């Protein structure tokens, strides 16, 4: 490969890198404000300590202050660490 061809290849790679952008896993201020409108897992019935999480006592509702709904199947059948009142968001500390 000639030096000029190599330079063109490197320039092309740099252009592709710029086009891909940067990945950011932090929530922007706008995304934080929209968190109220997303869904999360909540206790819809009182759950006693050591009671299992079921489809009847945990639902995906708004606002998004609890676990993401994608974790519903993961927590079903697990037991509560403490008493959880109806309307309380489910967190990782709940089971």
N, C-alpha and C positions, 0 to 999 in steps of 0.2 A: 504494500500500500504506500502510495506516495504521501509526503507530508501534507500537501494540500487536501488530498482525499481524507486523510486522517482528521484534519481540522474540520472538514465539512461533517464528518461522522460525529465528532464530539459536539459540534454546534447543534446538530440535529437531536442528539441525546439530551442536551441541555434544554432545548425547546420542548421536548416531550415532558421532561421533568417539571417545567413551568406549567404546562398544560394540565398535568395531573393535580397540581395544587398540593396543599398540606392537609393532613388529617388532624382534626382536633376533636378530642373526646370530652372537652369541657362544654358545659351548657352556656350559651350566650344569654344575655339579659332577656332578650325576646323569647328564647326557648324556656327560660325559667318562668316567665310570666304566663306562657301557654301551658305550663305544667298543670295548672288548675283544670284545664279542659281535657287532659288525658285520663285514662282509666288506670285503676290500681285495685289491689285486692283488699277487701274490707270484711270485717265480721258483720254478718247481717242478723245474727242471733248471739245471745250471750254464750260464751264458750268457757267451760270450767277447766281448771287446771287438770292436765293429763287427758282431756277429752280430745278425740281425733278431729282433724279438720275434714269436713265433708262438703259436697256440693250444696247442701242445705244451709250450712252455717258460714260459708265463705263465697262471696260473689265479686265480680269485677264491676266496679262502679266509679263514678267521678267523685271527687277530684283525685289527682294522681299523687297522693302522699304516701302510699304503701308500696308493696312489692308490685312489680310489673305483672300483668295478667299472664304472661308466658310461663310464669312459675307456678300456676295453679295446679297442674298435674304433679309437679314435684312436691308440693306440700300436702296434697290430699293423702290422708292416712297417717300423717305425722301428728304428734300430740303437742298440745299447748303447754308451754312452760309455766304459765300462770293464768289466772282468770282474765278473760278478755271480754270487755263490755261490747254490746251491740253498737255499731257505728265506729269502731276503732280500726284504723288501718293495720293491716298485717305486715309485720316487718320480719327481718331475719332473726331478730331476738325473740319472736313470738313462739318459735318452736325449737 
